[in-house]
């Protein structure tokens, strides 16, 4: 590869682009046209559906049912506003970098890197948390859990992704549809056992504002936010499929908004019916709360609890499988642009970025060995909420500074909508510190190390000609003509 380092006009001082030959991009291509808007809705739901099966219930231990309910409403509003905003951005800048590409266009290379690596922390850690929950479900079903299950699932599903994206997306869609059916069975089975008293059975503490509705007081609402996010975490990853979508300008908005509406219905139904049928106090520390809720409600294990347990595993697999896809595309885009080591973006004959799939998988497997699914959620939420702040700021910045950009889809409410999401994302960033500040500080240290890598090395070795850079260059040319 012939490379010539140049100082590009408009880049911050000390940031350089390297010109590369055509072979560089030929060996870093994804499969075009693999997904339409229906598959994108399935992908968005697949990212998140495991959050309906496990993880959300830890929020009951932080805020009680009332605190978790209010936190879920706030986060649902944040995600809805964010999806409307990202629908506009993804129709304008349809690249595999997703949020990184949006922030790169708005704030330059540093803003792009800060956003991309925050997303990467989210997507690299979330599968580790899901692996822990998969282990809990397998333990309940087959009596086998722990590291062997974690390793088997990482190896199997990374292998499928290496085989090809079209096959992977179709398989994800089927698994997600099955998991959604199981959620429907759970909801129908629990409705006859619903009682408002079950929602409010957590003992009231002496915290400020404590009541049967808010047993841990007002602060419990805030502390429950990271687990309310688990109902929706990673739906924002749909734009990462932009370069593999048939018509991203049309399909991305449909995929994002459609997925969010489906997830909103499931989140509210599960939060109401699960604790309402079995009791909030009984579920707040469970590794497989839906199965436990059915067992408690019916007094014994039934065919329904066995069915939900078995298919619930499919829900966890759907999210595990799809977030592996998401982290590989985020690493692919950052690596192709030179922000991360360039070897990570090399693709095989099936157009799959092999090292971008394997390296985070090794890291995630190592973290899953902790067995602390609830704490891994906090780390994933830290990365996610940082990226939300930056992406919503990018939406506002591009609306104000670049109103002339072509917007095939426009966010209802404009910057008011993204402004609401921005404020709520700032609230969510702080919420993790209320649960376990040591974990969040540890995640912040990892983030700081990545930023140091950019400051000391990668900003001097960015690649010219990537789709993200082309969007920036086109924008500057259009501005110069006005």
Phi, psi and omega per residue, in radians:
X1 nan 2.175 3.074
X2 -1.539 2.290 -3.110
X3 -2.340 2.396 3.109
X4 -2.223 2.169 -3.089
X5 -1.500 2.283 -3.126
X6 -2.320 2.704 2.995
X7 -1.624 1.995 -3.073
X8 -1.498 2.459 3.120
X9 -1.134 2.357 3.115
X10 1.577 -0.097 3.091
X11 -1.528 2.624 3.072
X12 -1.050 2.639 3.133
X13 -1.017 2.342 -3.141
X14 1.542 0.016 3.086
X15 -1.930 2.232 -3.024
X16 -2.238 2.623 3.030
X17 -1.911 2.434 3.068
X18 -1.836 2.299 3.039
X19 -1.352 2.328 -3.138
X20 -2.170 2.786 -3.126
X21 -1.482 3.060 -3.040
X22 -1.123 -0.506 -3.130
X23 -1.078 -0.516 -3.129
X24 -1.026 -0.839 -3.102
X25 -1.389 -0.484 3.095
X26 -1.067 -0.591 3.142
X27 -1.575 0.148 -3.129
X28 -2.382 1.071 -3.117
X29 -2.111 2.469 3.059
X30 -1.726 2.892 -3.093
X31 -1.377 2.068 -3.089
X32 -1.355 2.593 3.004
X33 1.195 0.405 -3.076
X34 -1.386 -0.293 -3.025
X35 -2.406 2.486 2.951
X36 -1.915 -3.015 -3.002
X37 -1.224 -0.517 3.115
X38 -1.172 -0.778 3.078
X39 -1.101 -0.580 3.126
X40 -1.185 -0.683 3.040
X41 -1.060 -0.784 3.105
X42 -1.062 -0.688 3.123
X43 -1.129 -0.773 3.132
X44 -1.072 -0.743 3.101
X45 -1.192 -0.683 -3.137
X46 -1.072 -0.712 3.098
X47 -0.891 -0.642 -2.851
X48 -1.922 -0.381 -2.864
X49 -1.056 -0.432 3.079
X50 -1.076 -0.469 3.116
X51 -1.123 -0.356 3.056
X52 -1.390 -0.429 -3.068
X53 -1.577 -0.507 -3.115
X54 -2.886 2.617 3.084
X55 1.893 -0.773 -3.128
X56 -1.085 -0.592 -3.026
X57 -1.159 -0.339 3.074
X58 -1.123 -0.376 3.072
X59 -1.164 -0.433 3.083
X60 -1.129 -0.551 3.122
X61 -1.331 -0.267 3.135
X62 -1.692 -0.648 -3.051
X63 -2.263 0.031 -2.995
X64 1.228 3.109 -3.110
X65 -1.149 -0.737 -3.124
X66 -1.085 -0.771 3.115
X67 -1.108 -0.721 3.126
X68 -1.176 -0.666 3.127
X69 -1.098 -0.839 3.137
X70 -1.139 -0.704 3.106
X71 -1.089 -0.678 3.136
X72 -1.160 -0.692 3.087
X73 -1.080 -0.765 3.133
X74 -1.103 -0.767 -3.123
X75 -1.265 -0.551 3.048
X76 -1.096 -0.722 3.086
X77 -1.108 -0.762 3.127
X78 -1.041 -0.847 -3.085
X79 -1.195 -0.634 3.124
X80 -1.119 -0.828 3.102
X81 -1.094 -0.689 -3.128
X82 -1.165 -0.717 3.138
X83 -1.133 -0.663 3.045
X84 -1.074 -0.705 -3.133
X85 -1.226 -0.753 3.137
X86 -1.199 -0.494 3.069
X87 -1.060 -0.723 3.081
X88 -1.150 -0.846 -3.096
X89 -1.095 -0.710 -3.093
X90 -1.271 -0.436 3.057
X91 -1.352 -0.435 3.109
X92 -1.448 -0.717 -3.002
X93 -2.261 1.294 -3.064
X94 -1.441 1.431 3.122
X95 -2.181 2.834 -3.128
X96 -1.166 -0.222 -3.134
X97 -1.356 -0.247 3.136
X98 0.945 -2.171 -3.097
X99 -1.010 -0.596 3.090
X100 -1.049 -0.754 3.136
X101 -1.135 -0.658 3.122
X102 -1.109 -0.844 -3.116
X103 -1.197 -0.579 3.085
X104 -1.067 -0.717 3.135
X105 -1.201 -0.574 -3.085
X106 -1.501 -0.684 -2.943
X107 -2.140 -0.050 -3.125
X108 1.596 -3.063 -3.024
X109 -1.018 -0.731 -3.124
X110 -1.125 -0.782 3.108
X111 -1.061 -0.691 3.090
X112 -1.107 -0.754 -3.130
X113 -1.158 -0.770 3.136
X114 -1.030 -0.725 -3.138
X115 -1.244 -0.810 -3.104
X116 -1.082 -0.716 -3.123
X117 -1.308 -0.542 3.041
X118 -1.113 -0.753 3.073
X119 -1.083 -0.686 -3.127
X120 -1.113 -0.703 3.067
X121 -1.035 -0.772 3.125
X122 -1.037 -0.895 -3.008
X123 -1.370 -0.437 3.089
X124 -1.337 -0.543 -3.076
X125 -1.554 -0.623 -3.077
X126 -0.980 -0.744 3.105
X127 -1.091 -0.531 3.099
X128 -1.127 -0.744 3.088
X129 -1.115 -0.742 -3.135
X130 -1.140 -0.638 3.104
X131 -1.040 -0.662 3.106
X132 -1.099 -0.737 3.137
X133 -1.216 -0.640 3.054
X134 -1.030 -0.741 3.105
X135 -1.045 -0.701 3.134
X136 -1.139 -0.734 3.124
X137 -1.163 -0.723 3.120
X138 -1.137 -0.634 3.087
X139 -1.081 -0.737 -3.139
X140 -1.191 -0.657 -3.081
X141 -1.409 -0.849 -2.938
X142 -2.047 -0.101 -3.104
X143 1.344 0.220 3.133
X144 -2.209 2.227 3.099
X145 -2.525 -2.735 3.032
X146 1.361 -2.772 -2.942
X147 -1.087 -0.588 -3.118
X148 -1.111 -0.686 3.099
X149 -1.181 -0.796 3.126
X150 -0.974 -0.849 -3.089
X151 -1.121 -0.766 -3.113
X152 -1.053 -0.731 -3.113
X153 -1.250 -0.690 3.079
X154 -1.056 -0.842 -3.098
X155 -1.108 -0.797 -3.084
X156 -1.089 -0.870 -2.981
X157 -1.451 -0.493 2.961
X158 -1.133 -0.677 3.095
X159 -1.058 -0.734 3.123
X160 -1.109 -0.716 3.114
X161 -1.123 -0.646 3.114
X162 -1.127 -0.535 -3.136
X163 -1.159 -0.601 3.094
X164 2.757 2.517 -3.033
X165 -1.308 -0.661 -3.122
X166 -1.042 -0.814 3.113
X167 -1.116 -0.691 -3.115
X168 -1.134 -0.769 -3.120
X169 -1.132 -0.701 3.137
X170 -1.166 -0.705 3.107
X171 -1.142 -0.704 3.091
X172 -1.042 -0.731 -3.118
X173 -1.078 -0.775 -3.134
X174 -1.122 -0.813 -3.140
X175 -1.073 -0.716 -3.126
X176 -1.146 -0.708 3.120
X177 -1.073 -0.729 3.106
X178 -1.109 -0.755 3.136
X179 -1.117 -0.641 3.114
X180 -1.161 -0.657 3.080
X181 -1.069 -0.717 3.139
X182 -1.130 -0.632 3.070
X183 -1.099 -0.691 3.089
X184 -1.086 -0.736 3.089
X185 -1.059 -0.762 3.131
X186 -1.049 -0.828 -3.084
X187 -1.081 -0.816 -3.134
X188 -1.100 -0.713 -3.100
X189 -1.195 -0.526 -3.074
X190 -1.550 -0.342 -3.077
X191 -0.957 -0.766 -3.120
X192 -1.098 -0.340 -3.088
X193 -1.744 0.088 -3.071
X194 -1.198 2.389 3.036
X195 -2.597 2.339 3.114
X196 -1.037 -0.606 -3.138
X197 -1.046 -0.597 3.117
X198 -1.106 -0.572 3.139
X199 -1.164 -0.492 -2.968
X200 -1.965 0.518 -3.028
X201 -1.639 0.098 3.086
X202 -1.377 2.284 -3.118
X203 -0.997 2.439 -3.121
X204 -1.366 2.341 3.109
X205 -1.624 -3.027 3.120
X206 -1.745 0.279 3.136
X207 -1.133 2.746 -3.138
X208 -1.088 2.223 3.128
X209 1.430 0.172 -3.081
X210 -1.168 2.460 3.105
X211 -2.758 3.100 3.103
X212 -1.111 -0.512 3.097
X213 -1.339 -0.684 3.119
X214 -2.146 1.312 -3.034
X215 -1.099 -0.374 3.116
X216 -1.871 0.299 3.063
X217 1.353 -3.032 -3.090
X218 -1.094 -0.651 -3.097
X219 -1.137 -0.377 3.117
X220 -1.109 -0.546 3.094
X221 -1.063 -0.801 -3.122
X222 -1.163 -0.749 -3.106
X223 -1.172 -0.426 -3.138
X224 -1.406 -0.205 -3.043
X225 -0.999 -0.782 -3.134
X226 -1.012 -0.555 -3.125
X227 -1.486 -0.454 2.984
X228 -1.172 -0.627 3.084
X229 -1.056 -0.551 -3.109
X230 -1.054 -0.389 3.064
X231 -1.184 -0.369 -3.011
X232 -2.282 -0.117 -3.007
X233 -0.977 2.215 3.030
X234 1.633 -0.060 3.056
X235 -1.039 -0.472 3.124
X236 -1.188 -0.085 3.124
X237 -1.396 -0.098 3.133
X238 -0.950 -0.743 3.138
X239 -1.061 -0.271 3.107
X240 -1.144 -0.273 3.119
X241 -1.614 0.180 -2.999
X242 -1.005 -0.748 -3.071
X243 -1.321 -0.129 3.107
X244 -1.964 0.262 -3.097
X245 -1.817 2.489 -3.076
X246 -1.098 -0.831 -3.105
X247 -2.421 1.417 -3.004
X248 -1.078 -0.557 -3.129
X249 -1.093 -0.588 3.120
X250 -1.645 -0.744 -2.968
X251 -1.358 -0.573 -3.099
X252 -1.077 -0.881 3.098
X253 -1.022 -0.746 3.128
X254 -1.094 -0.767 -3.114
X255 -1.121 -0.816 -3.116
X256 -1.105 -0.927 -3.033
X257 -1.219 -0.697 3.103
X258 -1.066 -0.779 3.127
X259 -1.090 -0.746 -3.106
X260 -1.113 -0.685 -3.141
X261 -1.151 -0.705 3.084
X262 -1.080 -0.791 -3.108
X263 -1.140 -0.620 3.134
X264 -1.108 -0.752 3.119
X265 -1.102 -0.808 -3.137
X266 -1.098 -0.768 -3.085
X267 -1.049 -0.847 -3.099
X268 -1.183 -0.640 3.136
X269 -1.179 -0.789 -3.120
X270 -1.147 -0.756 -3.115
X271 -1.142 -0.567 -3.134
X272 -1.428 -0.829 -2.985
X273 -1.394 -0.658 -3.106
X274 -1.075 -1.134 3.103
X275 -1.119 -0.529 -3.136
X276 -1.182 -0.409 3.130
X277 -1.673 -0.539 -3.045
X278 -1.980 -0.326 -3.066
X279 1.816 2.266 -3.130
X280 -1.129 -0.661 -3.089
X281 -1.102 -0.589 -3.084
X282 -1.331 -0.389 -3.025
X283 -1.780 -0.169 -2.902
X284 -1.234 -0.210 3.111
X285 -2.176 0.245 -3.026
X286 -1.402 2.499 3.055
X287 -1.451 -0.364 3.066
X288 -2.403 1.305 -2.943
X289 -1.127 -0.547 -3.112
X290 -1.199 -0.745 3.105
X291 -1.135 -0.765 3.133
X292 -1.110 -0.654 3.122
X293 -1.095 -0.752 3.121
X294 -1.144 -0.709 -3.140
X295 -1.113 -0.730 3.127
X296 -1.171 -0.795 -3.073
X297 -1.108 -0.655 -3.083
X298 -1.737 -0.052 3.063
X299 1.385 -0.068 3.131
X300 -2.894 2.966 3.060
X301 -1.288 2.248 -3.117
X302 -2.130 3.091 3.096
X303 -1.079 -0.535 3.141
X304 -1.184 -0.768 3.133
X305 -1.156 -0.639 3.092
X306 -1.155 -0.715 3.131
X307 -1.118 -0.837 -3.126
X308 -1.143 -0.628 3.102
X309 -1.103 -0.824 -3.118
X310 -1.164 -0.848 -3.111
X311 -1.328 -0.458 3.041
X312 -1.043 -0.588 3.044
X313 -1.054 -0.626 3.088
X314 -1.123 -0.659 3.101
X315 -1.102 -0.772 3.096
X316 -1.126 -0.698 3.125
X317 -1.108 -0.705 -3.127
X318 -1.007 -0.813 3.134
X319 -1.222 -0.747 3.105
X320 -0.988 -0.843 -3.099
X321 -1.091 -0.808 -3.035
X322 -1.320 -0.581 3.141
X323 -1.281 -0.472 2.973
X324 -1.041 -0.755 3.050
X325 -1.006 -0.791 -3.071
X326 -1.127 -0.802 -3.098
X327 -1.174 -0.563 3.138
X328 -1.167 -0.637 3.127
X329 -1.275 -0.604 3.092
X330 -1.167 -0.775 3.098
X331 -1.136 -0.701 3.104
X332 -0.963 -0.866 -3.087
X333 -1.159 -0.768 3.138
X334 -1.155 -0.650 -3.141
X335 -1.252 -0.766 3.135
X336 -1.028 -0.594 -3.131
X337 -1.498 -0.059 3.093
X338 1.602 0.022 3.136
X339 -1.266 -0.563 3.064
X340 -2.088 2.882 3.132
X341 -0.858 2.305 -2.965
X342 -1.181 -0.405 3.140
X343 -1.103 -0.392 -3.119
X344 -1.200 -0.279 -3.099
X345 -1.760 0.043 3.097
X346 -1.155 2.350 -3.131
X347 -1.934 2.690 -3.131
X348 -1.581 -2.964 -3.095
X349 -1.146 -0.361 3.096
X350 -1.593 0.160 -3.132
X351 1.101 0.618 3.092
X352 -1.921 2.322 3.124
X353 -1.382 1.667 -2.918
X354 -1.103 -0.933 -3.103
X355 -1.168 -0.543 3.095
X356 -1.177 -0.366 3.039
X357 -1.495 -0.718 -2.983
X358 -1.385 -0.814 -3.015
X359 -1.058 -0.894 3.089
X360 -1.119 -0.497 3.087
X361 -1.096 -0.706 3.087
X362 -1.105 -0.743 3.128
X363 -1.132 -0.791 -3.132
X364 -1.094 -0.728 3.110
X365 -1.053 -0.761 3.132
X366 -1.053 -0.712 -3.136
X367 -1.248 -0.571 -3.137
X368 -1.116 -0.420 -3.135
X369 -1.114 -0.303 3.073
X370 -1.146 -0.488 -3.109
X371 1.246 0.127 -3.066
X372 -1.722 1.321 -3.102
X373 -1.043 -0.672 -3.108
X374 -1.157 -0.662 3.139
X375 -1.313 -0.597 3.068
X376 -1.126 -0.587 3.044
X377 -1.010 -0.745 -3.131
X378 -1.049 -0.731 3.141
X379 -1.132 -0.783 3.120
X380 -1.077 -0.725 -3.134
X381 -1.158 -0.632 3.091
X382 -1.004 -0.901 3.124
X383 -1.070 -0.742 -3.108
X384 -1.071 -0.851 -3.040
X385 -1.196 -0.593 3.038
X386 -1.062 -0.764 -3.138
X387 -1.156 -0.598 3.138
X388 -1.118 -0.758 3.112
X389 -1.008 -0.820 -3.080
X390 -1.218 -0.688 -3.141
X391 -1.181 -0.699 3.116
X392 -1.212 -0.628 3.044
X393 -1.107 -0.617 3.103
X394 -1.146 -0.723 3.113
X395 -1.049 -0.813 -3.127
X396 -1.131 -0.761 -3.109
X397 -1.094 -0.776 -3.131
X398 -1.202 -0.588 3.067
X399 -1.123 -0.695 -3.069
X400 -1.396 -0.820 -3.024
X401 -1.535 -0.456 -3.059
X402 -2.242 0.994 -3.105
X403 -1.136 -0.328 -3.097
X404 -1.408 -0.187 -3.117
X405 -1.048 2.479 3.121
X406 -1.193 2.187 -3.113
X407 -2.162 1.613 3.138
X408 -1.014 -0.521 3.057
X409 -2.229 2.397 3.133
X410 -2.043 2.342 -3.113
X411 -1.128 2.192 3.030
X412 -1.036 2.237 -3.132
X413 1.520 -0.173 3.063
X414 1.023 -2.315 -3.051
X415 -1.281 -0.248 3.028
X416 -1.153 -0.749 3.131
X417 -1.108 -0.878 3.127
X418 -1.191 -0.486 3.091
X419 -1.157 -0.690 3.080
X420 -1.083 -0.797 3.123
X421 -1.097 -0.659 3.140
X422 -1.101 -0.815 -3.132
X423 -1.100 -0.791 -3.132
X424 -1.172 -0.583 3.088
X425 -1.148 -0.674 3.077
X426 -1.083 -0.707 3.083
X427 -1.083 -0.730 -3.097
X428 -1.186 -0.575 3.110
X429 -1.013 -0.754 -3.079
X430 -1.311 -0.464 -3.018
X431 -1.046 -0.611 -3.126
X432 -1.057 -0.542 3.141
X433 -1.152 -0.429 -3.126
X434 -1.308 -0.422 -3.101
X435 -1.499 -0.963 3.124
X436 -2.720 1.618 -3.068
X437 -1.068 -0.493 -3.123
X438 -1.108 -0.707 -3.134
X439 -1.149 -0.786 -3.116
X440 -1.168 -0.686 3.095
X441 -1.111 -0.682 3.073
X442 -1.053 -0.740 3.095
X443 -1.115 -0.674 3.120
X444 -1.126 -0.618 3.101
X445 -1.130 -0.754 3.082
X446 -1.042 -0.753 3.114
X447 -1.062 -0.731 3.138
X448 -1.121 -0.653 3.100
X449 -1.107 -0.738 3.111
X450 -1.117 -0.691 3.110
X451 -1.119 -0.682 3.107
X452 -1.094 -0.673 3.098
X453 -1.046 -0.742 3.109
X454 -1.131 -0.800 -3.079
X455 -1.130 -0.646 -3.036
X456 -1.590 -0.446 -3.029
X457 -2.332 -1.106 -2.856
X458 -1.182 -0.456 3.139
X459 -1.149 -0.311 3.085
X460 -1.577 -0.042 -3.035
X461 -2.360 0.622 3.089
X462 -1.300 2.725 -3.021
X463 -1.807 2.281 3.050
X464 -1.411 2.631 3.036
X465 1.597 0.008 3.065
X466 -1.240 2.783 3.139
X467 -0.965 -0.661 -3.141
X468 -1.105 -0.760 3.137
X469 -1.174 -0.614 3.139
X470 -1.124 -0.698 3.105
X471 -1.098 -0.697 3.105
X472 -1.119 -0.786 -3.107
X473 -1.121 -0.729 3.115
X474 -1.092 -0.726 3.129
X475 -1.084 -0.718 3.132
X476 -1.167 -0.688 3.130
X477 -1.133 -0.734 3.120
X478 -1.129 -0.663 3.108
X479 -1.136 -0.628 -3.112
X480 -1.207 -0.465 -3.125
X481 -1.378 -0.274 -3.073
X482 -1.427 nan nan
